[in-house]
Each structure stands twice: as C-alpha cells, then as structure tokens.
Amino acid sequence: MADDLILMKLGGSVVTNKKSQTPKCRRENITRIAEIISKSNKKIIIVHGAGSYAHPLAKKYKISNGLDGTDEQLEAIAKAKKQMRELNQILCKSITEVGLNCESIIPSKSMNMNHKNEIIDFPKRKFDEIISIGKIAITFGDIVNTKENNVGILSGDTLLLKLAELYKPKRTFFVMDYPGVVKGSLDADVIEIHNKINSKFVNNVSIHNEGDRPDVTGGLLNKIRCALQISNYSECWISGLDNLDDCVNGIPKGTRVIND
C-alpha cells in the first residue's frame, strides 16, 4: 500500500449546488477543502464530481446514451465539457491560493472508454510525474470518446476506482454532503450513520429519495458498490466535509465500506 498517498473524491454535491439547473459552485466549501489539504504532508490525488456544471445538460440531452446525431446534443456536450473545466479551474485556483501546487489531468483530452464503460489509455505516467514532484494531481468526471466513435460519461467514481486499483493507497475517501451513510432520514433531529457497511447492505437497504438527486452517473447505491470494489485495494470511507480534516490526518470518520 502507498501509505504516503491520499486518494479522495469530492462529490458534486460538495463542490457545487447539485440541485441547481445552472452551474453554481460552493466556493465556501472549495476554500475550506483547500485550507484543510494545505495542512497535510501527504501526496494527494483528487477526483471531483460534476454536479450542476454537467449533470443537468447530460440528463436533458441523454448524453449517457451516446450520440444521437443532433447539433443540439453536440453543442450541449461542448458546453458541459467547458463548464467542467471551469469548475476544475475554480478548485485549482483555491488550492494554489493556499500555497500548494496542483496540476489537472483532463479526461476528455487524455482518456477513452470502451463499450463497457471501462477506461482505456489511462495516463498513469502523467499522474506519477505530478505527484512525484510534490504537486496535487486533480482529475474529474468528464465526457470522453469511446473506441466505437461515440461518446460516454466517465464518472468520477470510475476514475477513483481505477486510481485505487493502480496506486493501492492506505485510504480512499468519498467526500459527500452528509457525514457518512445515514441511518433513516437526513431530516431527523439527530443524524446517525453506519460505522461500517458491507455487500449485504446494498442488497438489504434502499436509499430514500434517491430519485430526487440529479445524477446521471448513479446514486448513492452505485457509489457504495464502487466503494466495495475499491475496498479490495484500499481502506475505503464514505464521509463528509466536516470530517475531512480528521480523514486527511489519519483519523478517518464516517462509514467504512468493507467487501466481505
């Protein structure tokens, strides 16, 4: 395991107002994230979600289904890609403002997918170069080309799984807009979270109000399924922004996902 590496996915709900139909970032959260990671002496790879910068367009124009031959969809794809890069630049700017160096790897410029939504042509050497010189490597969910001359949505979760498989860090974190996998309703007076969950949880529990989330890459259940796969390579946690300081400093909090 790479004990000196932290791998984290910043959910679209953390860095954007995910319910907005137009791009709206959560600058206060992004600033807070930058300040927290500035105190860490670990190597860091960040994957961030799209939230309101791409999901509404992807959903409206059914981009996850591939090309439909219309100019409107092509324009929507170009717009979503542009907006994702704008969000990425906001995050990078906040990180540099706290005195850290970072570099982005843009999936639509450097990766492809096959018909099984698997990443091909993954630029591991580029990630290696960035983290070897002490920079933070940043990538994000994006719309990429497929080998079948089509397009597909490469989710941040898929990227996180690939990175965990390649680097096998000690810990991998999903940072969400809630402190872990919640028991019952988020509207409850006292929020309880599951300390640990495993594959039985996916089979036995339904996630309430999942349909209300404007997410075209799967909801919380799919993230848990992804986390279960990641746990084969790395200790994997689903946590929240309030726990991020502890998480990067070796005191993980939230819900640990264990594949047993």
C-alpha positions, 0 to 999 in steps of 0.5 A: 500500500502507498501509505504516503498517498491520499486518494479522495473524491469530492462529490458534486454535491460538495463542490457545487449546488447539485440541485441547481439547473445552472452551474453554481459552485460552493466556493465556501466549501472549495476554500475550506477543502483547500485550507484543510489539504494545505495542512497535510504532508501527504501526496494527494490525488483528487477526483471531483464530481460534476454536479450542476456544471454537467449533470443537468445538460447530460440528463436533458440531452441523454448524453449517457446514451451516446450520440444521437446525431443532433447539433443540439446534443453536440453543442450541449456536450461542448458546453458541459465539457467547458463548464467542467473545466471551469469548475476544475479551474475554480478548485485549482485556483483555491488550492494554489491560493493556499500555497500548494501546487496542483496540476489537472489531468483532463479526461476528455483530452487524455482518456477513452472508454470502451463499450463497457464503460471501462477506461482505456489509455489511462495516463498513469505516467502523467499522474506519477510525474505530478505527484512525484514532484510534490504537486496535487494531481486533480482529475474529474468526471468528464465526457470522453470518446469511446473506441466505437466513435461515440461518446460516454460519461466517465464518472468520477467514481470510475476514475477513483476506482481505477486510481485505487486499483493502480496506486493501492493507497492506505485510504480512499475517501468519498467526500459527500454532503452528509457525514457518512451513510445515514441511518433513516432520514437526513431530516431527523433531529439527530443524524446517525450513520453506519460505522461500517457497511458491507455487500449485504447492505446494498442488497438489504437497504434502499436509499430514500429519495434517491430519485430526487438527486440529479445524477446521471452517473448513479446514486448513492447505491452505485457509489457504495458498490464502487466503494466495495470494489475499491475496498479490495485495494484500499481502506475505503470511507464514505464521509463528509466535509466536516470530517475531512480534516480528521480523514486527511490526518489519519483519523478517518470518520464516517462509514467504512465500506468493507467487501466481505 
